[in-house]
Amino acid sequence: MAMTVPDPSKTTFVFPGQGSQKLGMGKDLAAAYPEAKDIFDEADRLLGFSLSKICWEGPEAELNDTVNTQPALLVHSIAALRVFEKLQPTFQPAHVAGHSLGEISAAVAASALDFPAALKLVRRRGELMKLAGQQNPGGMAAILGLDIETLDKICFKASIVGKEVVQVANDNCPGQVVISGHSGAVNRAIELAKEAGAKRALPLAVSIAAHSPLMAGAQDQFRIAVDEALIEDPHIPIVGNVGADLLKTAEMIRGDLYGQLTSRVHWTESIRNLRRLGITTFIELGTGSVLTGLLKRIDAEAEGIALGEPSDFEKFLS
């Protein structure tokens, strides 16, 4: 049975970030909808290699390399967006938002960036983050069951001024937070979190300390890439990661992207701000349903709908 299409004025499109990728992402969608296949074909042509093959066939290690992961997630998100636009051509959401690299997908949805420029930008973002991880290796950890205020204090205590730092990287939802920084500081924070009563505190299998000061070198170079990208005023307000604020001009988008790699992803705050603005439905476009899952923990009354596979669209928009 088909769902009722939500009120656009009370809907936000959201776009996933790293961690949502999986082998086969977008393959069935591209087979079912020419609009989706066109996006994958365009990406392959623009990049000069078959990103679609990596997405659909792997190997998994290649897909999980951040230089490929980031464009792969963008491409699947925009493929899903193009299918949605084909099936619901008059539907325009009130806002768009994206988690970390998903903010660039959101900029495409808001017509602030065209797809080729966005693809170039996320590919460069991945290259710079990988290089920063090699030059300044660090770590990240997921902490479950502690509030942000407690974790901020733990990170401060675990850091050594001028030597090692750890900070909150992703405020994903109440009780699920990711910290990032120098490995020593991250390990100390894990032990302090356990002492403070965390349900779980476990290191992630990454060597890149995303959304921490260890990304400063990447951020400086990424700023140049952002300046080179043709960014226009969005047709739809974007909720930025850095301040959880509405970005209504090209200048505001650039400002948010300038600080994104070293700053916290304020996802919980972003969703709560959107709820205060009257948003009741969040449509996640792209791979998986990570953001839809987080939404339930941020606000159980909000509706989350994940659209990335043909069956999702058939159920929602038939």
C-alpha positions as CSV (number, residue, x, y, z in Angstrom):
1,M,0.0,0.0,0.0
2,A,1.4,3.4,-1.0
3,M,2.1,6.0,1.7
4,T,0.7,9.4,1.7
5,V,3.1,11.9,0.2
6,P,4.0,14.4,3.0
7,D,3.4,18.1,3.0
8,P,6.5,19.7,1.3
9,S,6.3,22.7,3.6
10,K,6.8,20.4,6.6
11,T,9.5,18.2,4.9
12,T,13.3,18.3,4.9
13,F,15.5,16.2,2.6
14,V,18.5,14.8,4.5
15,F,21.6,13.2,2.9
16,P,23.9,10.6,4.6
17,G,27.6,10.8,5.2
18,Q,30.5,8.3,5.6
19,G,29.5,5.0,7.3
20,S,26.4,4.5,5.2
21,Q,28.2,3.0,2.2
22,K,27.7,-0.6,1.2
23,L,28.5,-2.9,-1.7
24,G,25.8,-2.7,-4.3
25,M,24.8,0.8,-3.4
26,G,22.6,2.3,-6.2
27,K,22.9,-0.7,-8.5
28,D,19.2,-1.7,-8.4
29,L,18.1,2.0,-8.5
30,A,20.2,2.6,-11.7
31,A,18.8,-0.6,-13.3
32,A,15.2,0.5,-12.5
33,Y,15.4,4.3,-13.3
34,P,17.3,5.9,-16.3
35,E,17.6,9.1,-14.3
36,A,19.7,7.3,-11.7
37,K,21.8,5.5,-14.2
38,D,22.5,8.8,-15.9
39,I,24.0,10.1,-12.7
40,F,26.3,7.1,-12.2
41,D,27.3,7.3,-15.9
42,E,28.1,11.0,-15.6
43,A,30.2,10.4,-12.5
44,D,32.2,7.6,-14.2
45,R,32.8,10.0,-17.2
46,L,33.8,13.0,-15.0
47,L,36.1,11.0,-12.8
48,G,37.7,9.1,-15.6
49,F,37.2,5.6,-14.0
50,S,34.3,3.4,-13.1
51,L,33.1,4.5,-9.7
52,S,29.9,2.6,-10.4
53,K,31.8,-0.6,-10.6
54,I,33.4,0.1,-7.2
55,C,30.0,0.9,-5.8
56,W,28.3,-2.2,-7.2
57,E,31.1,-4.9,-7.2
58,G,33.8,-3.6,-5.0
59,P,36.3,-4.8,-3.7
60,E,34.9,-3.5,-0.4
61,A,38.3,-2.2,0.7
62,E,38.3,0.1,-2.4
63,L,34.8,1.3,-1.7
64,N,35.7,2.0,2.0
65,D,38.8,4.1,0.9
66,T,37.6,7.6,1.7
67,V,38.6,9.0,-1.7
68,N,36.0,6.6,-3.2
69,T,33.5,6.5,-0.3
70,Q,32.7,10.2,-0.4
71,P,31.9,10.5,-4.2
72,A,30.0,7.2,-4.0
73,L,27.7,8.5,-1.3
74,L,27.2,11.8,-3.2
75,V,26.4,9.9,-6.4
76,H,23.8,7.6,-4.9
77,S,22.2,10.5,-3.1
78,I,21.8,12.6,-6.2
79,A,20.7,9.5,-8.2
80,A,17.9,9.0,-5.6
81,L,17.1,12.7,-5.7
82,R,16.8,12.7,-9.5
83,V,14.4,9.7,-9.2
84,F,12.3,11.6,-6.6
85,E,12.2,14.7,-8.8
86,K,11.1,12.6,-11.8
87,L,8.3,11.0,-9.8
88,Q,7.3,14.1,-7.9
89,P,8.2,17.1,-10.1
90,T,6.3,19.7,-8.1
91,F,7.6,18.7,-4.7
92,Q,10.0,21.1,-3.1
93,P,11.0,20.6,0.5
94,A,11.2,23.4,3.0
95,H,14.8,22.7,3.9
96,V,17.7,20.3,3.1
97,A,20.5,19.1,5.3
98,G,23.3,16.6,5.1
99,H,25.5,14.8,7.7
100,S,29.2,15.7,7.1
101,L,29.9,15.1,3.4
102,G,26.1,14.9,3.0
103,E,26.1,18.7,3.3
104,I,27.5,18.8,-0.2
105,S,24.7,16.5,-1.5
106,A,22.3,18.9,0.2
107,A,23.9,21.8,-1.7
108,V,23.1,20.1,-5.0
109,A,19.5,19.5,-3.9
110,A,19.2,23.2,-3.1
111,S,20.7,24.1,-6.5
112,A,23.6,25.9,-4.9
113,L,26.1,23.5,-6.6
114,D,25.8,21.6,-9.8
115,F,26.5,17.9,-9.8
116,P,29.9,18.1,-11.6
117,A,31.2,20.7,-9.2
118,A,30.0,18.8,-6.2
119,L,31.6,15.6,-7.4
120,K,34.9,17.3,-7.9
121,L,34.6,18.8,-4.5
122,V,33.9,15.6,-2.6
123,R,36.6,13.7,-4.5
124,R,39.1,16.4,-3.4
125,R,37.7,16.3,0.1
126,G,38.4,12.6,0.3
127,E,41.9,13.0,-1.1
128,L,42.7,15.7,1.4
129,M,41.2,13.9,4.4
130,K,43.2,10.7,3.4
131,L,46.4,12.7,3.1
132,A,45.8,14.4,6.5
133,G,45.2,11.0,8.0
134,Q,48.6,9.8,6.7
135,Q,50.4,13.0,7.9
136,N,48.6,13.3,11.2
137,P,47.2,9.8,12.1
138,G,44.7,9.7,14.8
139,G,41.6,7.9,15.8
140,M,37.9,8.1,16.5
141,A,35.6,6.3,19.0
142,A,31.9,5.8,19.5
143,I,30.6,6.6,22.9
144,L,27.1,5.4,23.9
145,G,25.1,6.4,26.9
146,L,26.7,9.7,27.9
147,D,25.4,13.3,27.3
148,I,27.3,15.9,25.3
149,E,28.2,18.0,28.4
150,T,29.8,15.0,30.1
151,L,31.7,14.1,27.0
152,D,33.0,17.6,26.4
153,K,34.4,17.6,30.0
154,I,35.9,14.1,29.4
155,C,37.6,15.3,26.1
156,F,39.0,18.3,27.8
157,K,40.4,16.2,30.6
158,A,41.8,13.6,28.2
159,S,43.6,16.3,26.1
160,I,47.1,17.5,26.7
161,V,47.4,21.2,25.8
162,G,49.8,21.7,22.9
163,K,50.4,18.0,22.4
164,E,47.3,15.8,22.1
165,V,43.7,16.7,21.6
166,V,40.4,14.9,21.4
167,Q,37.0,16.5,20.9
168,V,33.4,15.6,20.0
169,A,33.3,15.0,16.3
170,N,29.7,13.9,15.7
171,D,26.7,14.7,18.0
172,N,24.6,12.1,16.2
173,C,21.7,11.7,18.6
174,P,21.2,11.6,22.4
175,G,23.4,8.8,23.7
176,Q,25.3,8.3,20.5
177,V,28.4,10.5,20.1
178,V,31.7,10.1,18.2
179,I,34.9,11.6,19.5
180,S,38.0,12.2,17.4
181,G,41.6,13.3,17.8
182,H,45.1,12.0,18.7
183,S,45.1,8.3,19.4
184,G,46.5,8.7,22.9
185,A,43.9,11.3,23.9
186,V,41.1,9.2,22.3
187,N,42.2,6.1,24.3
188,R,42.3,8.2,27.6
189,A,38.8,9.5,26.8
190,I,37.5,6.0,26.2
191,E,38.7,4.9,29.7
192,L,37.2,8.1,31.3
193,A,33.9,7.5,29.5
194,K,33.7,4.0,30.8
195,E,34.4,5.3,34.3
196,A,31.6,7.9,33.8
197,G,29.2,5.1,33.1
198,A,29.1,4.9,29.3
199,K,27.2,1.9,28.0
200,R,29.8,1.3,25.3
201,A,33.1,3.1,24.4
202,L,34.8,1.5,21.5
203,P,37.5,2.7,19.0
204,L,36.4,2.9,15.3
205,A,38.5,1.1,12.6
206,V,39.8,4.4,11.1
207,S,43.1,6.2,11.0
208,I,41.6,9.5,10.1
209,A,40.6,11.8,12.9
210,A,37.7,13.5,11.1
211,H,36.1,16.7,12.5
212,S,39.1,17.4,14.8
213,P,42.1,19.7,14.7
214,L,44.1,16.9,13.0
215,M,42.3,17.8,9.9
216,A,43.6,21.4,9.9
217,G,46.0,20.8,6.9
218,A,43.1,19.3,4.9
219,Q,40.8,22.1,5.9
220,D,43.2,24.7,4.6
221,Q,43.4,23.0,1.2
222,F,39.7,22.2,1.2
223,R,39.0,25.9,1.6
224,I,40.8,26.5,-1.7
225,A,38.7,23.8,-3.4
226,V,35.6,25.4,-2.0
227,D,36.7,28.8,-3.3
228,E,37.2,27.3,-6.8
229,A,33.7,25.7,-6.8
230,L,30.9,27.7,-8.3
231,I,28.5,28.0,-5.4
232,E,25.3,30.0,-5.8
233,D,22.6,31.2,-3.4
234,P,20.5,28.1,-2.6
235,H,16.9,27.8,-3.8
236,I,16.1,26.0,-0.6
237,P,17.7,26.9,2.8
238,I,20.4,24.4,3.9
239,V,21.0,23.5,7.5
240,G,24.8,23.6,8.0
241,N,26.8,21.2,10.2
242,V,29.0,23.7,11.9
243,G,26.4,25.9,13.5
244,A,23.2,24.0,12.8
245,D,22.0,27.3,11.3
246,L,20.1,28.0,8.1
247,L,22.4,28.8,5.2
248,K,20.6,31.1,2.8
249,T,23.4,32.6,0.7
250,A,26.4,31.3,-1.2
251,E,28.6,33.1,1.3
252,M,27.0,31.4,4.2
253,I,27.5,28.0,2.6
254,R,31.2,28.7,1.9
255,G,31.6,29.8,5.5
256,D,30.1,26.5,6.8
257,L,32.2,24.4,4.5
258,Y,35.4,26.3,5.4
259,G,35.2,25.0,9.0
260,Q,33.5,21.7,8.4
261,L,36.5,19.3,8.5
262,T,37.8,20.5,11.9
263,S,34.4,21.2,13.5
264,R,31.8,19.2,15.2
265,V,28.8,17.9,13.2
266,H,25.8,19.3,15.2
267,W,23.3,16.8,13.9
268,T,21.1,16.5,17.0
269,E,20.9,20.3,17.2
270,S,20.2,20.5,13.4
271,I,17.2,18.1,13.7
272,R,15.8,19.9,16.8
273,N,16.1,23.3,15.1
274,L,14.2,21.9,12.1
275,R,11.5,20.5,14.3
276,R,11.1,23.9,16.0
277,L,10.6,25.3,12.5
278,G,7.6,23.0,12.0
279,I,9.3,20.1,10.1
280,T,7.5,16.8,10.7
281,T,9.0,14.6,8.0
282,F,12.6,13.9,7.0
283,I,13.2,12.1,3.8
284,E,16.7,10.4,3.6
285,L,17.9,10.2,0.0
286,G,20.7,7.8,-0.8
287,T,22.4,4.8,0.8
288,G,20.9,3.1,3.8
289,S,18.8,4.5,6.7
290,V,21.4,5.7,9.2
291,L,19.9,9.2,9.5
292,T,16.3,7.8,9.8
293,G,17.5,5.6,12.7
294,L,19.1,8.6,14.4
295,L,16.0,10.7,13.9
296,K,13.9,8.2,16.0
297,R,16.4,8.8,18.9
298,I,16.3,12.5,18.6
299,D,12.6,13.0,18.3
300,A,10.3,9.9,18.3
301,E,7.4,11.9,16.9
302,A,9.2,12.9,13.7
303,E,8.7,10.8,10.7
304,G,11.7,9.4,8.8
305,I,11.5,7.9,5.3
306,A,14.6,6.4,3.6
307,L,14.6,6.3,-0.2
308,G,17.5,4.7,-1.9
309,E,16.2,1.4,-3.5
310,P,13.5,0.9,-6.1
311,S,11.3,-0.9,-3.5
312,D,11.4,2.3,-1.3
313,F,10.1,4.4,-4.2
314,E,7.5,1.9,-5.2
315,K,6.1,1.8,-1.7
316,F,6.3,5.6,-1.2
317,L,5.4,7.1,-4.5
318,S,3.4,4.5,-6.4
